[in-house]
Amino acid sequence: MHMQQLHLRKTESYKEVTSRLSGFRGRNVDRPSGVVLGPWQEGVEVAQNIDNFLEIKGLFAPSRPNSNQLPYPWLGTVENIGRHLSQHPVDQVWLVFPENHWRELFSSLDRLSGHSTAAVAVAMQDGKPGAEDFLFRPGKGGLPKALYPHRENNLKGGVKRVQDLMVASAVWFLISPLFFLIILGIKLTSSGPVFFRQWRHGLNGRPFRIYKFSTMTVNEDGTETFHQATKDDPRITRLGALLRRFSLDELPQFFNVLMGDMSVVGPRPHPIAMNNRYMDRIPGYMLRHLVKPGITGWAQIKGWRGETDNYEKIYQRTLHDLAYVHSRSLMGDLSIIWKTICKGFFDDNAY
């Protein structure tokens, strides 16, 4: 990853951030979990400043500390962080690096690119946390701001869940006759199952089964291989082509919303095999999973839906998804829902 690929924006001072967030200490809330990565001594100092509002699982440092009495567990060298996060996910990674040591920062970010973990970078000045910290925001590198503290979003998350339940329930009530007509049509025109089920990554990368109406003669579970639908795909049935043209095959996903696996609005969940292909190629790709996946999203209404037959398409979709993760709001969700009704379900890329 080159320097020009990363867009950094200076925000609050380090002291202001830690002082503000330390106010959450003692509240009846669960602290998000995190690890610190960087030189041991500086990493410990940062960890001690943030452990009021963050459950520190340990530190990654270039070498093992000499002391046997450590204030925090040593989890390994910097090279081990990717494997560790695969087995023990955390909410945040705080990156401690000397001022202007961008190469070290970029190398650390590359190791995080396949994980749905928020990143915060702290520049050190004369061995102390610098006057400014950096929050990653959507830019050419596709890295969003660090989402912290998570408990600040509890109220918004609850309201969004209520919004999801209201929309999904209303849709089920309004389309139930159409729903059963589609089931009957599939039964009469195809010998296969009515519903297509496939494993996808959800919130924080947890797998869940997504539901769609069956539109193809061949289905895959998406864990090892995936073959996206293409224009005039011979696997698509005649009824399936009609359903896909108007996105009616997506209707069963409102059941996923009611179950809590998905939201009405959010980044579209990709097959697990597709995530495995791109997580190491696109910076911040798995950060899409910092929020629940959605039936529709910002990328879809901006034209980045459907087949991703080249790198640019999946790259642009990821950037739009990360922009949503950064700036999502309830009013923004309502706007996306309305634009989806007006445009999204009748897109030329729906096939």
N, C-alpha and C positions, 0 to 999 in steps of 0.2 A: 504494500500500500504506500503510495507516494504522499509527500507532504501536502501537495495541493489537493489531495482527495479528502482532507479532513478540514472541516469548518469548525472553528472554536469561537465561542463567544464568552467574553468575560462577564461574570455576574457578581454576586455579593462577595465580600471579602470572606476569607476563611474563618476569621473570628466571628463575623456576623452570622455566617451559616451555622457554625457549631453552637453559638450562643442561642440563636433562635430555636434550633432543634432540641437543645438540651431542656427547653421548657416542657417537652413532652414527658420528661422523666417523672415517674410516679403516677401517671395517668393510667386508668384501667384499660390499657390497650396492649396488643401484642406488638413487640418490636420486630421490625424486619431483620433478617439475618444478613451477615456480610463477612467478607474477608478483606484483608489489607495486603497489598503487593508492593514491595519495594525494599530498600535497604533496612536492615533490622532495627537499628536505633531510631531512625526517622519514622519507620512504620509503627513502632510501639508508641511513639509520641502522638501520632495521628490517631491510632486506635484508642488511646486513653482519652482523647478529646471527643471521640464520637460514640464511645460505648454507653453513654447515657441514653441514646436513642437508637442504637444499633446493637444487636446481639452478635458480638465478634466471635466467629468460629475459629479464627486463627490467622496466622500471617504466613505469607510466602516471601522468602528472602533469598538472595543469591547463594548464601551458605548457611549452614547450621550454626546457631549461636553457641558460644563456648559455655555459658552459664547453664547449670542444671536446674536452676529455679527461674523459670520463664513466666512472665506475666500473662502470656498468651501462647497457645500451642503453635509450634513451628510445623507447618503443613507440607513443607518441601520447597524446592527451588522454583523459580519462576516458570521453568519449563514444565513443571508438573501441574500447573493450574488447570489446563484444559481437561486433562484426564480426571482430576479431582472434582471439577464442577460437573462432569458427566455422571459421577457417582453420588455426589453430595451437592445438589444445586443450592445456591443462595440468592437472595434478592439483589444484593449490591456488591460490587467490587470497587474498593477505593485504591487508586493507583498513585503511589507516592514516587515522585521522580525529581531529580535536580532540575533547577530552572534551565530552560533551553535545551534539555536533553530529549529532543523530539524523537530521535531514532529509538530510544528505549521505550518511549510511550507508544509509538506506532507498533513496535514489536509486541508489546503487551496486549494492545488492542487486537492485533491479529489472532492472538491466542484465545480471545474472548468471542471472536466473530461467530462461532457456532453455538453460542449459548444465549438463552433468554435472560440475561442479567444486565441490570443497569450499571453504568460505569461512571465513577466520579474521579477526576484527576486533580491532584494537589501538587502544585509546584513548590519546591523547597528553596528557601533563600537563606544562605549561611547556616544550613543545618536546621532551620526552623520552617514551619508551614508558612508559605508566602502570603503576601497581602491579598492575593486573589486566587480563587479556585476556578476551575473550568468545568462547565456542564456541557456535555455534548448535545448539539442540536442538529436538526436535519440540515444537511448540506451535501456537497458532492460525495462525501464519504458515506452518507446515509446513517450517521450515528445520532440518535436522539438525545435529548437532555436526560440526565439522571432523574429517575422518578422517585423522589424521596420527600418526606417520609411517607411510606405507603398508607399509614393510618390517617393522614390528612385527607385521603380520598375515600374513606369509609362511607361518609354520608353520600357523596356523589355516586359511589358504587352501589349503595342501597337504592338510591333514586333511579339509577340506570336499570337496576334489576326490576324494580316496579314498572318502569317504562317498558322493558322487554316483555314482562308478563302481560301487561295490558295490550301491547301490540300483537303478541303471539296469540293471545286468547281471542282478540277481535278477529284476527285473520282466520283462525280455526272456525269460529262461528260463521263467518261470511262465506268461506269457501268449502264448507263441509259437503254440500251437494256436488260441487265440482270435484272434490277429492275422491268421492266414491265413484263418480263417473270415470275418472282416470283409472282407478283400480279396475273397474269393470272392463274398460278398453284394453288395458294391458293383459288381463286374463283372457280376453277373446282373441287377441292378436299375437300373443307370445306364449311359449311354453315354459318360459323361465320364471324366476321370482318376481313379485310385484315391486319389491324394494331393493335398491342397491345400497349395500352397506360397505363402508371402507374405513380403515383406521386413519386418523389424522392427528396432528399435534394440536393441542388446545392451550389453555392458559398455563404459562410457565413450562410449556413443552410437554405437558401430560397428555398421553394418547387418549382418544375417545373415538367412538364409532359415529360417523356421520351417516345420515339417511337421505336418500334421494329416490325418486321413482326410477325404475329400471328403463333405460332407453337403448341399451345395446344388447347384442347377442352374446357378448363375452364380457365378463366382469373380472376385475382384479382387486385384491385386498390392499394394494398400494404400499405394502411394507417392504417388499424386495424390488419390485419393478413397477413402472407406471407408463402408460401410453395415453397421452392426451388425445382427446377427440379432435379431429381435423375436419376441414371443410369437405363435404361429400364423403365422410368416413363410411366405409361399407359395413362397419359393425353396428351402425345406428339403424334401428328399426324405423318403419314408416311413421308409426305413432310417436316413436321416440324423437324423430326429427321435428315433429310439430311441438312436442312438449319442450324441447330444448330451444326452439326458435323463440318461444315466449317465456322461457325460464320457468315453466311450470314444473319441471322436474325437480326444482329446488324446494317446492312447497313442504315436503316432509321435514325439512330442517327447522321449521317452526316447532316441531316436537323436540329437537335438540335444544332449542331456546328454552322451552318449558322445563326441560330436565336440568338446565343450568350449564350445559356444556358449551353453548354458543350464545352470542348476543345477536340482536337484529342487525346492529351496525358494528363492524370491526374488520380487521384484515381477513381476507378469505383464507380458510385453512387448506393447505396443500397436502397431497399424499406424502406420507413419511419418506418414501423413496426419493421424492422430489426435493424435500428438505435436505436429505442426506447429500444430494448432488450439489446443492447451491450454498449450504451453510459455510463452507470453507472458501467459496469463490466470491461471495458478495459481503462486504463489511457490514456487520450489524444485522444480517439476514434474520437470525433467530430472535432478535429483539422485537420482532413482530408479535411474539408470543408473550409480551409483557401485559397484554390485554386479551380478553376472550376473542376468539375468532367470530366473524360475523357472516350473515347471509348476504349482506351487501356492504360496501365500504367506499371510502374516498377514491381508491384506485379504480374501482369499477365505474363510478359515475364520471370519472375523467378519461375513460376510454381504455384503461389498461386491464381489461377482463378477457376471458377466453384463452385461446391457445397461446402459449409462450414458446414459439418456435425459434427464438434467437435470444442471445444474452441481453440485448438492449431492452426487450420487453419485460423480462423478469426483473431486470435492474430497475426499470422505471416503476414497476409495480411495487417493488420493495421500498423505493424512496417515498412513494405516495403512502404506503402503509405506515412507514416510520413517521411521516409528517402527521398522520392521524394520531398515532400513539402520543406524539408530542403535544398536540393542540386539541385533543378531543374534548367535547363538551356536549351537554344534553341538547342544547339548541342546535349545535352542529349536527348531532345525530338526526334530529327531526328534519333538518334541511337535506341530509343525505337520503333519508327515507322518502321524502317528497320528490327529490330529483330521480330517485330510482323508479318510483311509480310513473313519473312523466317520461323517463328516458331509459333507465337502466334495464328494464325488462324487455325492451325492444331494440336491442343493440345489434349492429351488424356483426359483432364478434360472437354472438350467441349462436353456436351451432354444435 
